[in-house]
Amino acid sequence: MVPMLTTERAVIGVGGFLLLLFCEQRWAFKPWVEPRLRRYALNLFIIGTNTLVLSILLGGLLIAAYQAFELQRIGLLQALGVGPWANALASVVALDLVTYWWHRAYHGLPLMWRMHRVHHSDRDVDVTTSGRFHLTEMTLSAAFRLGVIALWGASLAGVVLFEIVFGLFNQLEHANLQLPARLDRRLRAVFVTPAMHRVHHSQIPAHTNSNYSTIFSWWDRLFGTYRVVGEQAPLKLGLPEYRRRADVTFGKVLGMPFGPACRLAH
Ligand SMILES: [Zn+2]
């Protein structure tokens, strides 16, 4: 069951990525400011490194840990004897909520912001941005999530379901696409849309400091960080600290967590 689930997760992830990449070439909402191939090379290098370390080298270990938690009945939902479907659905909602606050911590704590600014330094936002997270951030987040899953008692199926849904929304909301206004309005009553998340990547600090959710837009509404920007064409994306092409070269981006501190996002 486990190899099948991880294969499905990989196929869905790669499929979603390629589909959105194709759509962006045809229906891009914002013109790219960086040379597209240069950015793709950098972002794909980051995605490749993260996949190699966290999915290929450590993936089996993480899956074995989730399986062990379930077998040993570790965590709240396991102790309560919650059924498999309820566990899976509750785990998707709970892990998305925890990720909302974890994302806020990346913006609020200087050490964490050093890592997360790699993601925000992208001067264009498209599906490749969805995987532009420094290995330090990805590793820290994987360790944190492991602890949360142990406490919460998510089943292995719940974790994999969360990862699939989370991965797809992460790709969709970074896509350089604009949904029809009516569809966007309806969808964002429950879910995060590309227009909602684009605001989070705006250079204006008040914008960067909003719309932290990944799957459900509820969390931003509930915790007062929801922001709507109607006219998005003029929005400048990225960070003011890295507004020149020379600021986001291969070496500078990969060294950002270790370089000089910069303004916090709030
Ligand atoms: Zn962020």
Boltz pocket constraint, residues with backbone or C-beta under 6 A from the ligand:
constraints:
  - pocket:
      binder: B
      contacts: [[A, 103], [A, 107], [A, 116], [A, 120], [A, 200], [A, 208]]
      max_distance: 6.0
